[in-house]
Amino acid sequence: MKKRKEPTHDQTSPATFFKVRQRTKELPITIEGFIKIKEGAFLQGEGFKQKEDKIKLKVTIPSSDWRKLWKFCLRYTDDFAKQFWSNLIYPAMKELETKKGARGRYKESKHFVNRLKDDASFLYAFFTYWCKNPVEDWPDYLQRLISKVKKDGWYDYIFKEKGGTNRPYRLTRYCIEKVYGALLESCGLKPFADPKNFSETYIYGNGRAARVTKFFIEGKTHQKPQGKKPREVANLAFEPSPLKFIFERLQII
């Protein structure tokens, strides 16, 4: 008898990972499942570098919200995924990172440096997009940022100085120094003393700026309804992200 050839694809039964439980119709529904990472993907992070294939998840939903969630997901798939990230996962990541890592003063500095990397890469990707558009097309809150830049004496450095570092870098530097100036000093950090190192370490390191561009900006840059400004990118400043945190402290939103 000819031996049956075994299939080469993943034969792991979904039942191994997927479970749904609800003891009574009034009690919450608990769902256990996973996100499967595509073959060849590679995850990197602080002190972490290894191949993964699945990320297990456990979600609890009040029974009264189940039908609403079901209908919302079916009709607004992209919006659900976006809110799942911005309203749940991202805030949780920022909260948890303050409870891990080194001890004492080093813990504070390490956490601060990690936050700077998130903020710098997000700001840089965001400003790179807007610097490809005429300044008069920038949203109102960025017009307020320009007014602050002028008031603080940074306008010529950012918008008129030639050579050296570019405009998105200068805008990123302005925002970070204005928001974190005291913390930078207290931690003994001078990240802008070496612009090249700042760009390589804080902006581009581990593909940070590229990821921001891919997940939050790409595919939206040409969506400009006739007679209107590109609102999708502009609205990023009002969603949970480093932009919202920075711009609120600069008092431009």
C-alpha positions as CSV (number, residue, x, y, z in Angstrom):
1,M,0.0,0.0,0.0
2,K,1.3,3.4,-1.0
3,K,2.1,5.5,2.1
4,R,0.0,8.6,2.3
5,K,2.0,11.8,2.0
6,E,1.6,14.0,5.1
7,P,0.6,17.6,4.4
8,T,3.4,20.2,5.0
9,H,1.2,23.0,6.4
10,D,0.6,23.5,10.1
11,Q,-1.7,20.7,11.3
12,T,-2.2,22.2,14.8
13,S,-5.9,21.9,15.6
14,P,-7.5,25.3,16.3
15,A,-9.2,23.6,19.3
16,T,-5.8,23.4,20.9
17,F,-5.8,27.2,21.2
18,F,-9.4,28.3,20.7
19,K,-11.9,28.1,23.6
20,V,-15.1,30.0,24.4
21,R,-16.8,29.8,27.8
22,Q,-20.0,31.2,29.3
23,R,-21.5,29.5,32.4
24,T,-24.9,31.2,32.0
25,K,-26.4,33.7,29.6
26,E,-26.0,36.5,32.1
27,L,-22.3,36.0,32.8
28,P,-19.4,37.4,30.7
29,I,-18.1,35.5,27.7
30,T,-14.4,34.5,27.8
31,I,-12.6,33.8,24.6
32,E,-9.1,32.2,24.4
33,G,-7.4,32.2,21.1
34,F,-4.2,33.4,19.3
35,I,-2.8,35.6,16.6
36,K,-0.7,33.6,14.2
37,I,2.5,35.4,13.0
38,K,3.2,34.9,9.3
39,E,6.1,32.6,8.5
40,G,9.4,34.4,8.3
41,A,8.4,37.3,10.6
42,F,10.9,38.4,13.1
43,L,10.2,40.2,16.3
44,Q,12.6,42.5,18.1
45,G,12.5,44.5,21.3
46,E,14.6,45.7,24.2
47,G,16.8,42.7,25.1
48,F,14.6,40.4,23.1
49,K,15.2,38.7,19.8
50,Q,13.6,35.4,18.8
51,K,11.3,33.8,16.2
52,E,7.7,33.4,17.2
53,D,4.7,31.8,15.6
54,K,1.7,32.5,17.8
55,I,0.6,35.0,20.4
56,K,-2.0,33.7,22.7
57,L,-4.9,36.0,23.8
58,K,-7.6,35.9,26.4
59,V,-10.6,38.3,26.2
60,T,-13.6,38.7,28.5
61,I,-16.7,40.4,27.2
62,P,-19.9,41.2,29.1
63,S,-22.8,39.2,27.7
64,S,-24.8,42.4,27.2
65,D,-22.0,43.7,24.8
66,W,-21.6,40.6,22.7
67,R,-24.2,41.4,20.1
68,K,-22.9,44.9,19.7
69,L,-19.3,43.7,19.3
70,W,-20.4,41.1,16.8
71,K,-22.2,43.7,14.6
72,F,-19.5,46.3,15.0
73,C,-16.7,43.8,13.9
74,L,-18.7,42.7,10.9
75,R,-19.4,46.2,9.7
76,Y,-16.2,48.1,10.8
77,T,-13.4,45.6,10.8
78,D,-10.6,48.2,10.3
79,D,-12.0,50.5,13.0
80,F,-12.2,47.7,15.5
81,A,-8.6,46.6,14.9
82,K,-7.5,50.3,15.2
83,Q,-9.3,50.8,18.5
84,F,-8.1,47.5,19.8
85,W,-4.6,48.7,19.4
86,S,-5.0,52.4,20.4
87,N,-7.5,52.0,23.3
88,L,-6.3,48.7,24.8
89,I,-2.9,47.3,23.7
90,Y,-0.9,50.6,23.4
91,P,-2.0,52.1,26.8
92,A,-1.3,48.7,28.4
93,M,2.2,48.6,27.0
94,K,3.0,52.1,28.3
95,E,1.5,51.2,31.7
96,L,3.4,47.9,32.1
97,E,6.8,49.2,31.0
98,T,6.9,51.5,34.0
99,K,6.7,48.4,36.2
100,K,9.6,46.4,34.7
101,G,13.2,46.8,34.0
102,A,16.1,48.1,36.1
103,R,15.9,49.5,39.6
104,G,16.3,52.9,41.1
105,R,17.6,55.9,39.1
106,Y,18.6,53.6,36.2
107,K,15.0,52.3,36.0
108,E,13.8,55.9,35.6
109,S,16.4,56.7,32.9
110,K,15.8,53.4,31.0
111,H,12.1,53.9,31.0
112,F,12.6,57.5,29.9
113,V,14.9,56.6,27.0
114,N,12.5,53.9,25.8
115,R,9.7,56.5,25.9
116,L,11.9,59.0,24.0
117,K,12.4,56.4,21.3
118,D,8.7,55.9,20.8
119,D,8.0,59.6,20.8
120,A,10.9,60.5,18.5
121,S,10.1,57.9,15.9
122,F,6.4,58.8,15.9
123,L,7.0,62.5,15.7
124,Y,9.6,62.1,12.9
125,A,7.4,59.9,10.8
126,F,4.5,62.3,11.3
127,F,6.5,65.4,10.5
128,T,8.1,63.7,7.5
129,Y,4.6,63.3,6.0
130,W,3.6,66.9,6.6
131,C,6.8,68.3,5.4
132,K,6.0,66.9,2.0
133,N,2.9,69.1,1.9
134,P,2.7,72.9,1.7
135,V,2.8,74.5,5.2
136,E,-0.6,76.2,4.5
137,D,-2.1,72.7,4.2
138,W,-1.0,71.7,7.7
139,P,-3.8,71.2,10.2
140,D,-4.8,73.9,12.7
141,Y,-2.9,72.5,15.6
142,L,0.3,72.4,13.5
143,Q,-0.3,76.0,12.7
144,R,-0.4,76.7,16.4
145,L,2.9,74.7,16.7
146,I,4.5,77.0,14.2
147,S,3.3,80.0,16.2
148,K,5.0,78.5,19.3
149,V,8.1,77.8,17.3
150,K,8.3,81.5,16.2
151,K,7.7,82.7,19.8
152,D,10.4,80.5,21.1
153,G,13.0,81.7,18.5
154,W,13.2,78.3,16.7
155,Y,11.6,79.3,13.4
156,D,14.8,80.1,11.5
157,Y,16.5,76.9,12.7
158,I,13.6,74.7,11.7
159,F,12.3,76.4,8.5
160,K,15.2,78.5,7.1
161,E,18.5,76.9,8.1
162,K,20.1,75.0,5.2
163,G,22.3,71.9,5.3
164,G,22.8,69.6,8.2
165,T,19.8,67.9,9.7
166,N,16.4,68.0,8.0
167,R,13.2,69.7,8.9
168,P,11.3,66.7,10.4
169,Y,14.3,66.1,12.7
170,R,14.3,69.7,13.8
171,L,10.6,69.7,14.5
172,T,11.1,66.5,16.5
173,R,13.9,68.0,18.4
174,Y,11.8,71.1,19.2
175,C,8.9,69.1,20.6
176,I,11.0,66.8,22.7
177,E,13.2,69.5,24.2
178,K,10.1,71.6,25.0
179,V,8.2,68.7,26.7
180,Y,11.1,66.8,28.3
181,G,13.8,69.5,28.8
182,A,13.8,69.2,32.6
183,L,13.8,65.4,32.5
184,L,16.6,65.3,30.0
185,E,18.7,67.5,32.3
186,S,17.8,65.5,35.5
187,C,18.8,62.2,33.8
188,G,22.0,63.7,32.4
189,L,20.9,63.0,28.8
190,K,22.0,65.1,25.8
191,P,20.5,63.1,22.9
192,F,20.8,66.0,20.4
193,A,24.5,66.5,20.9
194,D,25.1,64.0,18.1
195,P,22.3,64.3,15.5
196,K,23.4,61.3,13.6
197,N,23.4,59.1,16.7
198,F,20.0,60.4,17.7
199,S,18.6,59.5,14.3
200,E,20.1,56.1,14.3
201,T,19.3,55.2,17.9
202,Y,16.0,57.0,18.7
203,I,14.3,57.4,15.3
204,Y,15.4,54.6,13.0
205,G,16.6,52.0,15.5
206,N,14.8,48.6,15.2
207,G,12.8,50.0,12.3
208,R,10.7,52.2,14.6
209,A,10.0,55.1,12.2
210,A,9.4,52.7,9.3
211,R,6.8,50.8,11.4
212,V,5.0,54.0,12.3
213,T,4.9,55.0,8.7
214,K,3.7,51.6,7.6
215,F,0.9,51.1,10.2
216,F,-0.3,54.7,10.7
217,I,0.5,56.7,7.6
218,E,1.0,54.6,4.5
219,G,-2.1,54.2,2.3
220,K,-3.5,57.4,3.8
221,T,-1.2,60.0,2.2
222,H,-3.2,60.2,-1.0
223,Q,-6.7,60.1,0.5
224,K,-7.5,63.8,0.0
225,P,-11.2,64.4,-0.6
226,Q,-11.7,67.2,-3.1
227,G,-11.6,70.6,-1.3
228,K,-10.6,69.0,2.0
229,K,-7.3,68.5,3.9
230,P,-6.1,64.9,4.5
231,R,-7.9,64.3,7.7
232,E,-6.9,60.7,8.4
233,V,-3.3,61.6,9.1
234,A,-4.2,64.8,10.8
235,N,-6.5,62.9,13.2
236,L,-3.7,60.8,14.5
237,A,-2.9,63.6,16.9
238,F,-6.2,63.0,18.7
239,E,-5.9,59.2,19.1
240,P,-3.9,57.5,21.9
241,S,-0.3,57.7,20.8
242,P,2.9,59.6,21.5
243,L,1.6,62.5,19.3
244,K,-1.4,63.1,21.6
245,F,0.8,63.0,24.7
246,I,3.3,65.5,23.2
247,F,0.8,67.9,21.6
248,E,-1.3,68.1,24.7
249,R,1.7,69.1,26.7
250,L,2.6,71.7,24.1
251,Q,-1.0,72.9,24.4
252,I,-1.7,72.9,20.7
253,I,-4.6,70.4,20.9
